[in-house]
Amino acid sequence: FIGSPPMNFIDGHIENGRFVNNSLNLAIPETLLKTAVSYTGKEVVLGVRPEHFKTWPGHGHEQVQAEVTSSEYLGNHALLYLQMGDTFGIANLRLEGMGVEVKLDELYIDMNTAHFFDPETEKRICSQENVR
């Protein structure tokens, strides 16, 4: 099954319980870290579904600095094309209560829903789906 828009894949590595690359430094939730800890110091790929970007803080939400390079309004959703330093991504945000135009003061990734992949084998290392 392939979603539309597709999952964001972000290269980086795990360091001190965090996913790190040149643009991002995100805490990994304990439930995922139990499995991902064996990849400490190794390259990994973070997978984030577009709908798992949020505009509010919450448990397991990690703030990211992002510039919206373009957007598409689709009824009650908006696709935002993001540049996070040298990393690009797509966010799919619900517009209820946001007015006609999305104004981003803060953007978060819900790390509780993150997926981690081995870049060599392309197999999933961990996600909430396989740690429950």
C-alpha positions in Angstrom: 0.0 0.0 0.0 1.4 3.4 -1.0 -0.2 6.5 0.5 -0.8 9.8 -1.3 1.1 11.9 -0.6 3.8 9.4 0.1 5.7 9.0 3.4 8.6 11.4 4.0 11.9 9.6 4.2 14.7 11.5 6.0 18.3 10.3 6.3 20.1 10.7 9.6 21.5 8.7 12.5 20.6 7.9 16.1 22.6 9.6 18.8 21.9 9.8 22.5 18.3 8.7 22.1 17.6 11.2 19.3 17.3 11.2 15.5 19.8 13.6 14.2 20.8 15.1 10.8 22.1 18.5 9.6 18.6 20.0 10.1 16.8 17.9 12.7 17.4 16.8 16.3 14.3 14.9 17.5 13.8 12.9 20.6 12.8 9.2 20.0 10.0 8.0 22.3 11.1 5.3 24.8 8.8 2.7 23.2 10.7 3.0 19.9 14.1 3.6 21.4 14.0 0.1 23.0 14.3 -1.4 19.5 16.2 1.4 17.8 19.0 1.6 20.4 20.9 -1.1 18.6 21.3 1.4 15.7 23.0 4.0 17.9 25.7 5.7 15.9 24.5 4.1 12.7 22.7 5.6 9.7 18.9 5.2 9.7 16.0 6.6 7.7 13.2 8.3 9.6 9.7 7.8 8.0 7.0 10.3 8.7 3.6 10.2 7.2 2.4 13.6 6.0 -0.6 13.5 8.3 1.7 13.1 11.3 2.9 16.7 11.1 1.0 18.8 13.7 0.6 22.5 14.5 0.4 22.0 18.2 2.6 20.6 21.0 1.7 17.3 22.5 3.2 14.3 24.2 5.9 12.9 21.8 5.6 15.9 19.4 9.0 17.3 18.5 9.2 20.8 17.1 10.9 21.4 13.7 11.9 24.6 12.0 10.4 24.6 8.5 9.8 26.9 5.7 6.7 26.4 3.5 7.9 26.5 -0.1 4.5 26.0 -1.6 1.0 24.8 -0.6 -2.1 23.1 -2.1 -5.5 23.7 -0.5 -7.7 20.6 -0.9 -11.0 21.3 0.8 -10.5 20.8 4.6 -6.8 19.8 4.1 -3.7 21.6 3.0 -0.6 20.0 1.5 2.4 22.0 2.6 5.7 21.5 0.9 8.4 22.0 3.5 12.1 22.8 3.6 13.6 21.9 7.0 17.2 23.0 6.5 18.6 20.7 3.9 15.6 18.3 4.3 12.4 18.4 2.2 9.0 17.1 3.2 5.3 17.2 2.7 2.8 17.8 5.5 -0.9 17.1 5.2 -2.7 19.4 7.7 -6.4 19.6 8.6 -7.7 23.1 8.2 -10.5 23.1 10.8 -10.1 26.2 13.0 -7.1 27.4 11.0 -9.0 29.9 8.8 -8.5 30.2 5.1 -4.7 30.4 5.1 -2.4 28.2 7.2 -0.1 30.3 9.3 2.7 28.3 10.8 4.2 29.6 14.0 5.2 26.1 15.1 5.3 22.8 13.4 5.8 19.4 15.1 6.4 15.8 14.1 4.5 13.3 16.1 7.4 11.0 16.9 5.0 8.4 18.5 4.0 7.6 14.9 7.5 7.6 13.5 9.0 4.7 11.5 12.7 3.9 11.3 14.3 2.0 8.5 17.7 0.4 7.8 19.1 2.3 4.8 21.0 -0.8 3.5 18.2 -3.4 3.7 15.3 -0.9 3.5 13.6 -3.0 6.2 11.7 -1.4 9.0 13.7 -1.3 12.3 10.8 -0.2 14.4 7.5 1.7 14.6 4.6 1.7 17.0 3.1 -1.0 14.9 5.8 -3.6 15.9 6.5 -2.5 19.5 3.0 -3.0 20.9 
